[in-house]
Amino acid sequence: MTRTITPDRPAAATAATATAPPPADGVRQRLRRWAAAPSYAWLTGAALTLFAVVELAVVPGSAVTAFGVLACTASLALRAAWPAVGFLTVGAALLSFATDGNMAYATIAGALIGCYTLGRHRVQHPAVLVLAGSLTALTVNLVHIDRWARDGSPGLPALQGTDRFSLGLYAETLVLTVMILGAVSTGDAVRAREESRHTRAAAQSRLLAMERRQAAEAERAAIARELHDMIAHSVSVIAVRAESATYTTPDLSPPARDAFQEIAGTARSSMAELRRLLGVLRTGEGAEPVPLTAPQPSLAGLDDLLDQHRAAGGTAELRVTGERVPLPASWELSAYRIVQEALTNARRHAPGARTVVELNYRPGLLTVRASDDGPGPGASGDTPDRAGHGLVGMAERATLLGGRLTTGRGAAGGFLVEAELPW
């Protein structure tokens, strides 16, 4: 499978993932994905409700107790869609506890999950949730103290009026408050961690998109400089030939001589405009352009390029199909740069791999392919630069000529770069 890079939309193109299979997920990722599934709340709520029915069958309670326990556990199935149902869950649990005096295991689990849900989804501020839970726990504790005063309690002497203010009787409030505080704090901490992770991921995505845009702009500037050099050379040749024609052709008529002079003047004006508009791309705005000291490379220099690749430790082979014809300078340069970048990526990400460079000449179309037999994209869980700035530059060159660039895993493995350049 391959992918096509669209440089006009660099953020979307460079965000595309490699076609290699992703590494196996760990236990934490699987649990997180399972907990985020829509069926998770229904399954856990149903399982806890079934456990509550069994517990009520073993230890029967009053009708109010049974209603509170079942309402506490069954309401958990709705917590994903309506997090505020956690108020019903915790309220039903405390109602059951206030009525029976003994909290069932299913009720404890349901109440903790309900408090966690309220904190996880920030239904209210955690301080408000803990304060409301503490006041409700105190109310339940006062109900129990009143029952002990009226009916007595095993192991406790009859309570007198002043005994109601004994701190030991309010241990329930302390225990319930600590449980509520722990569950709400855990949910709020998980929420904060998720928000922090999403914030970091968004910031990293923006930074990556910005880097890709900067790389694309830098590559466009480099292409513009190269085009400036080629166009400037061609226009200068026109100016020189038109100027010299008026001296080397003695039998020119005056209108023809004037026409040649006009062509030369127009060429010189075009040269000045090119220097004014594009020359600043060389060294910065306001700086004088630096002339090139070497001609721009072309496909005729591919043999030397492959020799350099072999000297650096790589293995490369050049295959040419079709009738090799000379192409315009822009096509020659772009094809050369694409092969050069593909070989650089092969040395960097697949050292020692065998690289095959293919040029296919067809009427009106040049196809450039560079494939290696390395590990391919995404090997060993890495994110190679083949999906980074290098491919952006190659795609810019292909698009400039009306073509396209396709990259990805090759048919026999490794990495494939294929550019189609119509001419």
Protein Blocks (a to p, Z undefined) as FASTA:
>chain_A
ZZdddfklmmlmmmpccfbdcddddfklmmmmmmmpmklmmmmmmmmmmmmmmmmmmmgc
dfklmmmmmmmmmmmmmmmmmmmlmmmmmmmmmmmmmmnopacfklmmmmmmmmmmmmmn
ombafklmmmmmmmmmmmmmmmmmmmmmmnopehiacddfklmmpmklmmmmmmmmmmmm
mmmmmmmmmmmmmmmmmmmmmmmmmmmmmmmmmmmmmmmmmmmmmmmmmmmmmmmmmmmm
mmmmmmmmmkbcfklmmmmmmmmmmmmmmmmmmmmmmmmmmnoghiacdddfbdcddfkl
mmmmmmmmmmnopacddddedjdddddfklmmmmmmmmmmmmmmmmmmmghiacdddddd
dehiacdddddfbebehihhiacfklmmmmmmmmmmmmmnopacdedddfkgpjdddddd
dZZ
